[in-house]
Amino acid sequence: MTTTQNTARVGLFFLLGIALIWVSYETLSDGKALKSRGYNLVAGFDNLKELKQGDDVRLAGVKIGSVQATRLAGRRAEAVLRIDPAVKIAGDAQATIGSAGLLGTNYVAINLGSASVPPLAPGAEIRTIASVDLNTIMIQLGELGGKLEGALGSMSEVLKGKDGQPSLFQRLDTLLTENSQKVNTTMINLQEITDKVNRGEGTLGKFINDPRLHDELLATVGDLRKAASDAKSVVSNAQTLIEQVKSGKGTLGALIYDEKTGNDIRTATSNLKEVSDKLAKGEGTLGKLINDDSLFREAQSTLRKADRALDGMGDSGPITAVGAVAGALF
């Protein structure tokens, strides 16, 4: 074997030794040698729930880092997360503490967030969501079991009886025994009522067995439908009329919406008011005729003169009588 081959073998064994030493170191140190790579994020919780250093950090179920440290910060607990430098976490992403099964270790679960939101900067604080505590759930289940056991015990006491009191079934048996006669009478009455209904007796029996009532009921329903149809038609016509009035069509529409017609009505009303005012004041011929009683007295005097002239004509001829009346009047 040559010197070159010996040298190559020695170098190969040396490299293998270094690799074994490195693997052993990483295994024993829980991978701390690689923890310098990546960036940190801070997640604050009210309770870390047994979360410890080295637990996984998962984004959408994929491991992207681990918990570097846990600490107290005032009134809360914080977990320092070491994130793979190739992974960017959206600014609106939220972290929560999950559990890998009932007996598994806890881990930090982060959702994806929005793609349009800028990523968190190294050292930033990520939003957190309080997760359900398994211990709290178990305690609540235990309390619920206790309440259920108490309820079952109370029910058992009611069913079996307590302190010499009869049980529920005994009470029911006593109640049925004491009221058996009433129950029998009630059943007999119900049977009689059923028989009458089947024979068509009474209002209910006739309603069920008489076909005429069925026909009359159908006719009544038909009349109601026709009345409803007529009412619908009336409402439709009224709606059409209202639309025509709103559009100013027809006499009523023109009266309500036509400005010229409204002005004419206002003018006519004003003229009537002026005429009525003049009549009330005695102005004009008609006003004097209504308010001046001297015309009435003159008319009465003229009629009396005509009456005296007619009495004094006697046997005068028609022409003479007319002349006499005219002379008396004028």
Beta strands, then each sheet from edge to edge (+ up, - down):
strand 1: 39-45
strand 2: 56-59
strand 3: 62-73
strand 4: 76-83
strand 5: 94-99
strand 6: 106-110
strand 7: 125-128
sheet 1: 1+ 4- 3+ 2- 6- 5+ 7+ 1+
end
